[in-house]
């Protein structure tokens, strides 16, 4: 039977889309969340976060202005893809532009695709191209030019080695691990927490993840009882 591994990536809230891996397995991108158009990219197997950005204006807080809600919903929830070049993430925008981003240098290049039409979906093809859908019913097949962001070779050996390294750096949760949280080693891409750390933490700053602030507040309240 398949069992969870102890090493786990924890995200700050809910509503995230399915993670995407780059062709060489060295990067993983997560699109979300329910409260904003965030994009985060993590190295694999380290799970170190190398890029985090918000598409459009950040969440202004509740109650949400209608202008912000309209802007947020104008971004497709399926608008990111890794192309044939490792380390390069592509982002489709409501302005009909594809943005090519080097996740290590954060250098971005814009490519006009459908002027005046919102890009409603983006996906990579098995042959190394892209399929882009527009809000007016357009469907466009694109290929990546050789002079685009620097090309780096892709090899199945690289992705296989990354998977092996991840498995060797962790272990399976035991058969009797009914309380999953007591076995997990959590990371958000910048910090790492063992189960014992989370059971005793009572302080967290405004820059700490929301889930960690909540955990600290709950632990502190329980101690005061």
N, C-alpha and C positions, 0 to 999 in steps of 0.2 A: 504494500500500500504506500501511496505517497504521503509524506509527512512534512509539515512546515519546517523551515530552517530557522535557527536561532537569530541569525543576522537579518534585520528588517529595516526598511526605509519607512519612516513615519512622516506624513504630510500634515499640514497645519489645520485643515478642515475637511470638508467633503465635496462631492460633486466633480471629482477629477475624471478625465477620460482615460482610456487604456494607454499605458506607457508604450512608447515607440523606441525600438533599438536601431542604432545605425547599422549599416551593412557589415561593418567589421566588428560589431559588438562592443566597441569601446565607449559608446555613449548611449544614454537612455534619456529620452525627453518625456516630460509629463505636462499635459495641457489641462488646465482647470482654472478655477474651481467653481463652486456654485455661487461665489460672491464676487467674482472678478475674472478677467481674462489673463490669467497668469500663464507663463511658460517657464519651466525649470529644466535644466539639463544637468545630468549627473554622469560622472565618469563611472565606468564599470571595469573591473570589479570593486574599486575602492568605495563607490557610492558618494564620492566627494562632489559637491555641487560646484559646477564651473560657470553656470549662467542662470540668472533669475531676472525676469522682466515682466512688466505688465503691458498688455496690448491696449492702447487707449488710456484714458484717465484712470487713476487708481480709485478704489472704492471710497466714496466720500462719507460713508456711514449712514445709518438709518435715521430718518426716512430718506429713501433714495430720490434725488431729483429726477424728474421724467427725462430730462435731457441726457443725464448719465445713463439711465436705463436704456434709452433708445440707442445710445452709442455702444453700450455693452452688447446688446442683442444684434448689432450690425456685424459683429465679428462671428465668423463661423466657429463652431466647436470642433470642427474637423479640418483645421487649416494649417497643420504642420506636417512636415515629412523630411526624412533624411534622404538625400539623393545618393548618387554613386560615389561622391567624394567623401571620405570619412572626415568627421569633425565639422561638417557643414550642414546646418539646419535651414530649411526653407519655410517661410511663413507667408501665407496668403492673406491679403488685406481687403477691407471693404472698398478701397479705392481702385481696385483692379490691378494692384501691383503685387509682384512676388518679391519678398525680401530674402536675400541670401546672407546668412549669418555664419561667420566662423566662430564656433562656440569657445575657442581658446583665446582668440584676440579680441572678440566681440566686434570685429569689423563687419559692417553691413553694406550691401550693395542692392539697389532697387532695380527691378526689371519690369517694365510696363508690359502687361499681358492683355487685359481687357479694359481699355479706357472707358470710364463711365458705367461700368458694370461691377457690382460687388462680387468678389470671389467667394463662392459659397461652399467649396470643398476642394481639398488638395490630397493627392495620393501618389506615391511612388510606384512605378511599374517594375516588373521583374527584369526588364532590359536596361534599366537605369534612367528612364525618363520620368515624366510626370503627367498625370491627368488632372486638369483643372476644370472645375465647373463654375459657371457664372450665374448670377441671379436672374438673367434674362433667358435662361435655358441653353446657354452656350456650353459646349464641351470641347476642350482644347487639349491636344497632345503635344507635349513639349520635350525637347532634348536639351541637355546641358552642354554648352560650348566648352571646348577644350581650354580656352583662355579664361574661363571663369575662375573663381577662387582656387588657389593652388591645388593641384591634384595630388592625392596620396594613394599609394597602392592599397587595394583591399585583398585580404586573403582569409579563407576559411580557417586557416591555422591561427590567425589572430583572435577571432571570435571564440574558437574552441579553447585556446589558452586562457582567455578571460573567464570563461565558464568554469574551467578546472580550478583556476586560482580562487574564484569565489567560493566554490565548494570546499576547497582545502582550508579556507580561512574561517569556516563555521562548522556547525554540526546540526544534526537533526534534533528536533524537540523529542524527548523520550516518549515512549508509548503511554506512560501514565501522566503525561503533561496536560492534565485537564485544564489547569489554569494557565493559559498560553502566555499571558503577560509576565508571569514570574520566570519565564525561560528566555524571553527575547532580549537581544542586545539591539537597541534602537539608535538610528542615526537620522538626522534631518539634512545631512549633506555637509554640515559644518561642525556639529557637536555629536557626541556619542554618550549614551546612557545605559548602564546596566540596570537590571531590575531592582537591585538593592538601592541604587541611587534614587530611583523614582519613588521608592517606598518611604524615603526619609527626607526628600527635598521639601523645604518650607518657604524658600525665597526664590523669586524669579523677577527679572527686570522687564521693562517695557519692550526691550529689543529681543527678548526670548520668545520662542514660539508660543502661540496662544494656548495650545494643549498643555505646555509645560507650566504656564502661569496658572491654569486651572488646577493642574495636579498639585502644585505648591499650595494653592489656597485651600484645597480640600484637605491636604495633609495637615496644614496649620490649624484648620478648624477642628479636625479630629483630635489633635493634641490638646486643644483648649477645653475639651469636654470634661 
